[in-house]
């Protein structure tokens, strides 16, 4: 068991740079992040955030938000007690509903396929929580994400001492980097973080593989070493479509092929995504969703997967980790599980870029994130338009 740090929280001097708020989820990654920071001598404060849950999903375990269930809170408390750190629960239901869930529904209503985790990271985990930490007199926060920053490398691979948060002492530019575990790397979900946020964020497990993190959890004797990982959208208890049907109205229209032949009827373009194969409801397939015609409310499908391929995209709401002079060459991910694809990036208007790939890419989907890398360095990203 790690010893409890009984030092009082101070608001000035070097002690301030040794205090870190850690977002705890009750999972193995954030729990090991806490243990590693405590072992390095930091004064750690654990924070568990309560997100919005669907009121129509009922009470009890079935209606809980998976990211902040009663069981998850219980495990986070046990870890905090085991390690010996203060533990707080913060209610962010209103902020989460407004910034994440409402955005999710609005984008689907427009026919896009949004990524709520990207927005949650920017607005809640690294927006709201950083503001809360600053009010608590803490300059830095940490999470269990599999990613790295240039600041984190300076700390975890260097002397282990955080600098005072001063413009005179901190570097001018902070880099967001891939984690050591390339299979678990989560930097893709963090592309919207800005320099202010990157200057205050640490990812203690970014230098470890998932198997090493579980081994550390067992070494620290934490009660979360074997916890399972959640893969689904946290606020949708069952499928995404079931959640959407509760909040978005049906708008029937025709399902057509590329020759404009009517093959069936859909219940709303927002219930489908580019590249979708299952759930179209037609016999004689497989069929793939290749496009959506919003003017005529037609869902366009094809049996030929080649019809899903495209060699370029336009992305909006661009965020660069550091300023870039376009055009540039980069490796691009168009969804979390896609492979890196070589491409050239050009300016295409205010906060928009055009990405031209060396080879055609399959199922480029509006609403998803296109994220740009140079080696391990995440350059920036945008929302596919």
N, C-alpha and C positions, 0 to 999 in steps of 0.2 A: 504493500500500500504506500502511495506517495504521501509524504508528510504535508500537513495543512500549513499554509502560509498565513500567519496571524498578523502580518504587518497592516497598519492602518492605511487607508487610502489618503494620499496627499494630493494637492492640486497644483503644486509647483515643483520645478526642478527635475532632476533626473528620474525621480520615482514615477513621474507621470508617464515617461516613455517605457516603463516596465509594466504598465497595466494594460490588459487586453480583454475586451469583451468577446466571448466566443458564442456563436449561434449554435445551440445544441438541439439536435433533432431526436435524440434517443437512439440513433444509429451508431454503427461502429466507427465510421469515419470521423464524425465530429467529436465523438468521445475520445478517440485516440489523439485528435488534434489538441484537446484540452490537456490530456496527460503529457504530451510532448512539451507543450508550453510551460506547464507547471514544473516539469523536470528541469527545464532550462532556467528556472528561477523567476519566471514572470508571475505577477499577481493577476490571476485569471478570474473573471466573473462570467458565469454561465447564464445564458439567456435562452429561454424557450418561447418561441412565438406562436400564438394561437391564431390560425388563419380562419377565413370564412368557410363554413360548411353549408351544404345545400339543405335549407329547411324542409324541403319537400321529400328528403330522403328518409325521414323518420328519425326516431331517437335510438340510442344504444350504439353499439359498435358498427352496425351496418350503415348508419348515417354520418359517420365521422369523416373528417378530412384526414386522409392517410398520412400526411406530413406532420400532423399535430394531434394524433389520437390520444385518448386517455392513457393507453398502454405506452405510447411513445414518451409522454410526459413523465410517466412513472419511471421508465428506464433512465431518462435524462436526470431525474432527481437522484436516482440510485447512484449513477456515475458521479454526479457532483458531490454527493456525500462520501463516496468511496475515495475520491481524489482529495476532497477537503477544500472546496471552493464555494463562494456564495452562489446562490441560484435564484433566478427571477423568472417569472412568467409575464410576458407582455402580450396584451390583446391588440392584434392588428386586423381584426375582422373587417372593419369599415374600410381601411386602407387597401386591404387585399381584394375586397369585393369591387371597389371602385377602380383600382389600378390594374388588376389582373383579370378578374372574372368578367367585368363589364367590357374590357378590351377584347377578351376572348370571344364573347358573344357578338360584339359589334363587327369584328373581322370576319367571323363565320357568316354573319348576315350579309356581308358584302361579297361572299363567295370565296374568301381567302382561307388559308389553313394556317392559323397563327401558332406561334410557339410560346405558350404562357410562361414556361420556365425562364426564358430570356427576359421577359418583362418583370417577372417576380424578382429575379436577381438584381436588376437595375433599380427598381422602385422600392422594393421591400427589404431584401436581405442586405443590399449595399447602398440603399438610399435611406429609408426610414431608420434602419438599425444604426448606421453611422451617425445620423443626427441624434439619435437617442444616446449613443455612446459619448458623443461630445458633451451633451448635457449632463452626463454622469461624471464628467471630468476625465474621460478616457480618449486617447488619440487614435487607438488602433482596434480593429476588429479582426476576427479570424473565423473561418468556416472549415468544414470538412471536404471542400471541393478538391477534385484531382486536377490541379492547375498549379502554376508557379508565377511569381512576379520577380522582377529584378531586385526589388526591395527584399523579398523573402529569401532569394539566393544570398544576398548580402548578409542576412541574419543567420539563416540555418546552415549555410555553408561557410560562414565566416566566424565572427567572434560571439554571435548570439546576443548582441546588444542592440536594441533599437535606438535610432537617433531621436533626439528631441524633434518634435514636428515644427521645424522652422524653415523658412525659405532659404536661409543662409546655410543650413546644414544638410538639407535634402537635395538629391539630384534634380535636375530640371525636368527629366522625362523618365517615366516608369514604364517598363515593358511587361506585358502579359504573355506568359510562356506556356507551352504544353507541359503536362506532367511527365514524370519518369515513366509511368504506366500508360503507354500509348493506347491500350485497349480500354482503359477507364477514363482517359483524358476528358475533362469537362470544360476546357477553355472555350469550346464552341458556344456554350450557353452564357458566356461572360463578355461577349464582344461589345456590349453596350456600356461597359464601365468606362468612366472618364478618368482623366489624370488625378482629379481630386480624390476619387474613390480608390484608384490604384495606389495612391500615396498612403492610404490608411488600412490596406487589406493584406492579410497574411493567409497562406494556405499551407499549414504545417504538414499535411500528408502528401503534398505534391511531389516530394522527393522519394516516395515509396510506391511499391506496387500494392495492389489490393491484398494479395496473399501476405505480404510483409505487414500490412496494417492489421490484419486479423491476428497475425502472430504477436504483434505488439499488444493488442487488446488482451490476449491470453497471458502475456508476460506481465502486464499491469493488473491482471486478475479483474478485468472489467466484465460486468454482467451482460455485455452486448456483443461479445466476440463472434457469435454465430448468428446474429440477426440477419434476416433476409432483406433484400433490397426491393424497394418499390419502383416499378417501371412505368406505371400509368399516370395520367393526369390526376393530381392529388384530390381535386374537388369533384371529380366525376366518379361516383361510386362504382358504376358498372362501365359501360362503353361510352365513348365520346358522343356517339349518335343518340343514345338514350338520354344523355344530359341535354343535348341540343334540342331534342323534341319537346322537352319540358319548357324551354324558354323561347324557342323560335317557331313561328307559325309555318304551316305547310303552304307551299305555293306550287301546285302541280303544273307540269309541263311535259313536253315530248322528249323521249330518248331517241336520238337519231344517229345514223352512221355518217361517215365522211361524205357519202353521196346524197345526204339529206333524206334518206329513207327512214320513215318512222318505224321504230322497233318496239316501243313501249312507252310507259309513262313514269316520270319521277315525281317525288313529293316536295321537291325544293332543291335548288342547286347547292344550297349551303350544307346539305347532308352528304355531299360527295367531294372528293379531293382528286387532284390530278394523279394518275397512276393507279388509282383504286381498281381492284379486280373483284373482290368479294362484295356481296351485298347489293349488286346492281339489279338483281331480280329477274334476269332474262335467261331462258334456256338456250342451249346451242353454243355456249361460250367455250373457253373463257373470253370475256370482253374486258377492255381496259378503258377507263375514263381518260380521254385525251384532251378535252377542252370543254369550256362552258360558254354558251352564247347568252349573255345576260339580256340583250335587247329583245330576243325572241323567246327567252326562257327555255332554251334547249340544252340538254345534256348530250355531248358528243362522245361517242364511244367507238372503239375499233377492236378487231381481233388481232391486229398486227402491232406487236410491241414496238416496232420501228417508228410507228406514228407518235410515240412518246418522246422521241429524241429531238433535241434542239442544241444548237451550238452557241447560243448567246442568251443573255438575260439582261434585264434592266433592274437595278436595285435602288431603293429610296431610303431616306432616313439614315444616311451613311454616318458612321462614327469611326474615326481613326484613333487608334491608341496614341499615335504621334503623327504630326503633319506629313503628308505624302505628296510628292510632285508627280502627277499623272502625265502620261501613261506609265504603268509599272507592270512587271510580270510577277505572278504569285501563284500559290497553290490554293485552290478554292474548295470548300465543302459546301454543298447545297442542302444538306440535312445532316443530322448528328451522326447517323450510321453510314453515310456515303463515304466513298474513297476520296482522297485528295485528287483534284484534277488541275492540270496546268492550264493557265489562262493569262490573258492580258486584260488589264483594267483601264478603261478610258473614262474621262469626265463626260457626263451626259446631262448637264444642267445643274441647277441649285440642289445640292445634297443628293444628287443622283449620279450613278455610274453605270457604264455598260461593261459587261464581262463577256469576252469572246474566248471560248475554250478551244484548245488544240484539237480535241476530239468531242463529238456530240455527247451530251449528257442526257440521262433518262429521267423523265418525270420532274422537270423543273417546276416547282410548285409555288404560286403566289402566296405570300404570307409567311413562308418559311424564311429562315436566315441564310444568307450567303456570307460565309466568313472567310477572310483572306489571311494567308500565312506566308511567311518567308522562313523556311526551316522551322525551328521551334517557336519563333516569334509570331504572335498574333498581331497582324497589322491593323485590322479593323473588320467591319462587316456592314451589312445592310439588309433591309427587308425586301425580298423578291417581289417585284411589282408585275 
